[in-house]
């Protein structure tokens, strides 16, 4: 019984997170200037950190992971739609929704583990100087992003 309560909490949290992510990403993309897209950030980071070919390849793997994340988010939206359809149906197919969410959580977990592994590999390839430059770049970018939020 305790396992079912934990699973219900995880499912509820997933649904709230999916709705929040979808609304944030739509809001962010609507106001985001063109110079804030991922490609621009990657190009800037590559230039500022003077990345080696090996580091660029590791970064490309991370970008690929992020593209997979976008696909997973889209699947998450489809799950939310499925749940909505089930709620509107004459009879709720609990087993179908449980299996769908469970499979999705497994996929997200696998993505997360791959992403962290690849991020760690990239981090370990950085020199101390590159780590400092990256921290400065991310800090400046965060301030700039927060500045844009106040004006939009």
C-alpha positions in Angstrom: 0.0 0.0 0.0 2.8 2.4 0.9 4.4 1.7 -2.6 1.1 2.8 -4.3 1.1 6.0 -2.3 4.6 6.8 -3.3 3.8 6.0 -6.9 0.8 8.3 -6.7 2.9 11.1 -5.4 5.5 10.5 -8.1 2.8 10.5 -10.8 1.2 13.7 -9.4 4.6 15.4 -9.3 5.3 14.3 -12.9 2.1 15.8 -14.1 2.7 19.1 -12.3 6.2 19.1 -13.7 5.1 18.4 -17.2 2.5 21.2 -17.2 5.1 23.6 -15.7 7.7 22.7 -18.2 5.4 23.1 -21.1 4.1 26.5 -20.0 7.7 27.7 -19.2 9.1 26.5 -22.5 6.3 28.2 -24.5 6.7 31.4 -22.5 10.4 31.4 -22.7 10.5 30.7 -26.5 7.9 33.5 -27.1 10.1 36.2 -25.5 13.5 34.8 -26.1 15.7 36.8 -28.4 17.3 34.9 -31.3 20.8 35.3 -29.8 19.8 33.1 -26.8 19.2 29.9 -28.7 21.3 26.8 -28.0 23.4 27.0 -31.1 24.5 30.5 -30.3 25.4 29.5 -26.8 27.4 26.5 -28.0 29.2 28.7 -30.5 30.0 31.3 -27.9 31.2 28.7 -25.4 33.3 27.0 -28.0 35.0 30.3 -28.9 35.4 31.6 -25.4 36.8 28.4 -24.0 38.8 27.6 -27.1 37.6 24.0 -27.1 39.7 21.2 -28.6 38.2 18.8 -31.2 37.7 16.2 -28.5 35.8 18.7 -26.3 33.7 19.8 -29.3 32.7 16.2 -29.9 31.8 15.7 -26.3 29.7 18.9 -26.4 27.9 17.6 -29.5 27.0 14.4 -27.6 25.4 16.6 -24.9 23.5 18.6 -27.5 22.2 15.3 -28.9 21.1 14.4 -25.4 19.3 17.7 -25.1 17.5 17.0 -28.4 16.4 13.7 -26.9 15.1 15.6 -23.9 13.0 17.7 -26.2 11.5 14.5 -27.7 10.9 13.2 -24.2 9.1 16.4 -23.2 6.9 16.1 -26.3 6.1 12.5 -25.3 5.3 13.8 -21.8 2.8 16.2 -23.4 1.2 13.3 -25.2 0.9 11.4 -21.9 -0.9 14.4 -20.3 -3.2 14.4 -23.3 -3.8 10.6 -22.8 -4.6 11.2 -19.1 -7.0 13.9 -20.1 -8.8 11.6 -22.6 -8.9 8.9 -19.9 -10.5 11.3 -17.4 -13.1 12.3 -20.0 -13.9 8.6 -20.9 -16.7 6.6 -19.5 -14.2 4.3 -17.8 -10.7 5.2 -16.6 -8.0 2.7 -17.8 -5.8 2.8 -14.7 -3.5 0.0 -15.9 -2.9 1.7 -19.3 -2.0 5.1 -17.6 0.1 3.4 -15.0 2.1 1.5 -17.6 2.4 4.6 -19.8 3.8 6.7 -17.0 6.0 4.0 -15.7 7.6 3.6 -19.2 8.0 7.3 -19.5 9.7 7.5 -16.1 12.1 4.8 -17.1 12.9 6.7 -20.3 13.5 9.9 -18.4 15.7 8.1 -15.9 17.8 6.6 -18.6 18.1 10.0 -20.3 19.2 11.6 -17.1 21.8 9.0 -16.4 23.3 9.3 -19.9 23.2 13.1 -19.7 25.0 13.2 -16.4 27.6 10.7 -17.6 28.3 12.8 -20.8 28.3 16.0 -18.8 30.9 14.5 -16.4 33.0 13.4 -19.4 33.0 16.9 -20.8 33.8 18.5 -17.4 36.7 16.2 -16.9 38.2 17.2 -20.2 38.2 20.9 -19.3 41.3 22.7 -18.0 41.1 24.7 -14.9 41.2 27.9 -17.0 38.3 26.6 -19.1 36.2 25.8 -16.0 36.7 29.4 -14.7 35.8 30.9 -18.1 32.7 28.7 -18.3 31.6 29.7 -14.8 32.0 33.3 -15.7 30.1 32.8 -19.0 27.2 31.0 -17.2 27.1 33.7 -14.5 27.0 36.5 -17.0 24.4 34.7 -19.1 22.2 34.1 -16.0 22.3 37.8 -15.2 21.4 38.6 -18.8 18.5 36.1 -18.8 17.2 37.5 -15.5 17.4 41.0 -17.0 15.4 40.0 -20.0 12.7 38.4 -17.8 12.1 41.7 -16.0 11.5 43.5 -19.3 9.2 41.0 -21.0 
